[in-house]
Amino acid sequence: MKHDFLTRQNYTHSLPKKVFLGLAIILSIVALAFSTRPGGNLEVFAQTATSATKASPRPTASPRVSPSPSPSASPSGAVATENLKERIDRILDQREAKLEELHQAGQRRRVFLGEVQRITERTVTIRNRRGSQSFTVGADVVLVRNGKAATIDDIAVGDWIGVIGFADKETIQPQIVVIPTTTIQPTSYETVIGTITEVTRTQIVVTDPSQNEQTFQIVRTTEFEGSDGNAIRREDLETETQVIVVSKPTDTQKPATLIRSLAGQR
C-alpha cells in the first residue's frame, strides 16, 4: 500500500482537488497508526503531511534517557593548560623583545669616538668626523675608566673618549662611556704623491713635487694597486713611475699601508 501511495504521490499535480484532499486524510491516518506502534519509524515522514488536516493528539512519548554529562576537566588539567598558555605567551614576548633589540642593534647602535670639546654640567660635547655631537650623562649611563666605575669629573676637555649608544646627527643617547687611560685618538695617515726613485723588496723611495725624497718601508701588510684600483705585485712597480703612497708614520719609520701606481695616467 505504501508503494502504491508513493506512486500516486508523484502524480498529485494531475488529480482533482477532492482526490488530493482524500489522500491527505489517508496519509494522516496511516502516520498516526504507525506512530502509536512500538518501533514506528514514520515520524519524519508524518511531519511532512500537508497542514490541510488537523493532526490528532499523539500519545505522550516515553521519556528518553539523557546521556550522562562528561566529567569536567580535572583541576590539575586546567592548571597545566593555563601554565602552558602562560609559557607560550612568555616565549612570544621574549622573542619579540629580542627581535626589537636586534633591530635596534643592527640599525642604530654605534660606538662613537671623539675628542671632548666642552663639558657643561652633565652634558658633554665631542667632535669627530661626523661633526659635533652632544650627550647627557644621566643616572642610567655607565662610565668606565681603567675597568672601574667613573664619574663625569674624570672627563676632561681634550680627552678622546668612546661612547656606546644610539644617535642621530647631533645627539647621542649614551649607554656606556669609556674613558681610556691612554689616548684612543685615531692614527693619522700620511699621503704622498711622487715619482719612484728606487724600489726594493723592503722599501720604496719617492721624490715628491718639492724634490724631497721620502723613504717608506714595505711591510707584510702593504697593499699594491694599479691605476684602475686592481691589485698588482711589487714587481710591477718601476722607477720613474708616479705613485701615491699612504703610510702610518711612527717616531722612526713610515711603513706603507698602500702604494698605488699611476702608470698610464696623465
C-alpha positions in Angstrom: 0.0 0.0 0.0 2.8 2.4 0.8 4.4 1.7 -2.6 1.1 2.4 -4.3 0.6 5.6 -2.4 4.1 6.9 -3.2 3.5 6.1 -6.8 0.3 8.1 -6.7 2.1 11.0 -4.9 4.3 11.5 -7.9 1.3 12.5 -9.9 -0.7 14.5 -7.4 -0.4 17.6 -9.6 -2.8 15.9 -12.2 -5.5 14.7 -9.7 -8.7 16.6 -8.9 -8.7 18.6 -5.7 -11.1 16.3 -3.8 -9.0 13.2 -4.6 -5.9 15.1 -3.3 -7.7 16.0 0.0 -8.7 12.4 0.4 -5.2 11.2 0.0 -4.0 13.8 2.6 -6.6 12.4 5.1 -5.4 8.8 4.4 -1.8 9.9 4.9 -2.6 11.4 8.3 -4.4 8.2 9.4 -1.5 6.0 8.3 1.0 8.2 10.0 -1.0 8.1 13.3 -1.3 4.4 13.2 2.5 3.9 12.7 3.4 6.4 15.4 1.3 4.5 18.0 3.0 1.2 17.3 6.2 0.3 19.1 9.2 1.0 16.9 7.2 3.1 14.5 9.6 4.8 12.1 7.5 7.3 10.2 8.0 10.3 12.4 9.8 12.4 9.9 7.6 11.4 7.0 4.4 12.2 9.1 5.7 15.7 9.8 5.7 16.4 6.1 2.0 15.9 5.8 0.0 18.8 4.5 -1.5 21.2 7.1 -4.9 21.0 5.4 -5.9 18.3 8.0 -5.6 18.9 11.8 -3.4 16.3 13.3 -4.9 14.2 16.1 -3.2 14.4 19.5 -0.3 12.0 19.7 0.3 9.8 22.8 3.0 11.0 25.1 6.3 9.7 24.1 8.2 7.6 26.5 10.9 9.6 28.3 14.3 9.4 26.8 17.4 8.6 28.8 19.7 11.6 28.6 23.4 10.8 28.3 25.3 11.5 31.5 27.4 14.7 31.2 31.0 14.0 30.6 33.1 14.8 33.7 34.7 18.2 33.6 38.4 18.6 33.3 40.3 17.9 36.4 41.7 20.9 38.3 45.2 19.6 37.6 44.5 19.6 33.8 43.2 23.1 33.9 46.2 24.3 35.8 48.5 22.6 33.3 46.7 24.2 30.4 46.9 27.7 32.0 50.6 27.2 32.7 51.3 26.1 29.1 49.4 29.2 27.8 51.5 31.5 30.1 54.7 29.8 29.0 53.8 30.3 25.3 52.9 34.0 26.0 56.2 34.5 27.8 58.2 32.9 25.0 56.5 35.1 22.4 57.1 38.2 24.5 60.8 37.3 24.9 61.2 36.7 21.2 59.5 40.0 20.3 61.8 41.8 22.7 64.8 40.0 21.3 63.9 40.9 17.7 63.4 44.5 18.7 66.8 44.5 20.4 68.5 43.0 17.4 66.7 45.5 15.1 68.0 48.4 17.2 71.4 46.9 17.4 71.6 46.4 13.6 70.2 49.8 12.7 71.2 52.4 15.2 73.6 51.2 17.9 77.1 52.5 17.4 80.4 53.2 19.1 81.4 56.9 18.8 84.9 58.0 19.2 85.6 61.7 19.7 87.6 64.5 21.3 85.9 66.2 24.2 85.3 69.9 23.2 83.1 71.1 26.0 81.6 69.9 29.4 78.6 71.8 30.7 77.2 70.4 33.9 76.0 66.9 32.8 76.4 67.5 29.1 79.5 66.5 27.1 80.2 67.6 23.5 82.6 65.7 21.4 83.9 66.2 17.9 84.7 63.5 15.3 84.4 63.0 11.6 80.6 63.3 11.9 81.0 66.8 13.4 80.0 67.9 16.9 77.7 65.6 18.9 76.5 66.0 22.5 75.2 63.6 25.1 73.9 63.9 28.7 75.3 61.7 31.4 72.1 60.6 33.2 71.7 58.2 36.2 71.3 55.2 33.8 74.6 55.9 31.9 77.6 53.7 32.9 81.0 55.5 32.9 84.1 53.3 33.0 87.8 54.2 33.4 90.5 51.7 33.6 88.0 48.9 34.2 86.4 50.7 37.2 83.4 52.9 37.7 84.0 56.5 36.9 82.2 59.9 37.0 81.8 62.8 34.7 84.6 64.5 36.7 87.0 62.0 35.2 86.4 63.5 31.8 88.5 66.5 30.7 88.5 68.7 27.6 90.9 67.3 25.1 90.3 63.7 26.1 89.4 61.2 23.5 86.5 59.0 24.7 84.3 56.2 23.4 80.5 56.4 23.7 78.3 53.3 23.1 74.7 54.1 22.3 72.2 55.4 19.8 72.4 58.7 17.9 71.0 61.0 15.3 73.1 63.7 13.6 73.7 65.9 16.6 72.7 64.0 19.8 73.8 60.7 21.3 71.8 58.7 23.7 74.6 57.1 25.7 74.6 53.7 27.4 78.3 53.3 28.2 81.0 55.9 28.2 84.6 54.6 28.1 87.3 57.0 29.4 90.6 55.4 28.4 93.8 56.0 30.4 95.8 56.1 27.2 94.8 58.0 24.1 92.5 56.4 21.6 92.9 59.1 19.1 92.7 57.6 15.6 96.0 57.1 14.0 96.8 59.8 11.4 97.8 58.7 8.0 100.2 60.5 5.7 99.7 60.6 1.9 102.4 61.4 -0.6 102.3 61.6 -4.3 105.6 61.5 -6.2 107.9 59.6 -8.6 109.6 56.3 -7.7 113.3 56.8 -7.4 114.1 53.4 -6.0 112.1 50.3 -5.1 113.3 47.2 -3.4 111.8 44.3 -1.5 111.8 46.2 1.8 111.4 49.8 0.8 110.4 52.4 -1.8 111.9 55.8 -2.3 109.7 58.6 -3.7 110.6 62.1 -4.8 107.7 64.5 -4.1 106.9 67.6 -6.2 109.1 69.7 -3.9 112.0 67.4 -4.9 112.2 65.9 -1.4 113.0 62.2 -1.2 110.9 60.2 1.2 111.5 56.6 2.1 108.7 54.2 3.0 109.1 50.7 4.4 107.3 47.9 2.5 105.9 45.5 5.1 103.9 42.3 5.1 100.6 44.2 5.2 101.5 46.7 2.4 99.0 46.6 -0.4 99.7 47.4 -4.1 97.2 48.7 -6.6 97.2 49.7 -10.2 95.7 52.9 -11.6 92.4 51.0 -12.1 92.3 50.0 -8.5 93.0 46.4 -9.1 95.7 44.6 -7.1 99.2 44.3 -8.5 102.5 43.0 -7.3 105.5 44.9 -6.0 107.5 43.7 -9.0 105.1 45.6 -11.3 106.4 48.9 -9.9 109.1 50.6 -11.9 111.3 53.7 -11.4 110.1 57.0 -12.9 106.5 55.9 -12.3 104.2 58.2 -10.4 102.7 56.7 -7.3 100.5 57.6 -4.4 101.9 56.2 -1.1 99.7 56.1 2.1 101.7 55.4 5.3 101.2 55.3 9.0 104.2 57.1 10.4 105.8 56.2 13.7 108.6 58.0 15.5 111.3 56.3 13.4 109.7 54.9 10.3 107.0 55.3 7.7 105.5 51.9 7.0 103.5 52.0 3.8 99.9 50.7 4.0 99.1 51.3 0.3 101.1 52.0 -2.8 99.0 52.9 -5.8 100.6 53.2 -9.3 99.5 56.0 -11.6 101.1 54.4 -14.6 99.1 55.2 -17.8 97.5 58.3 -16.2 98.4 61.9 -17.0 
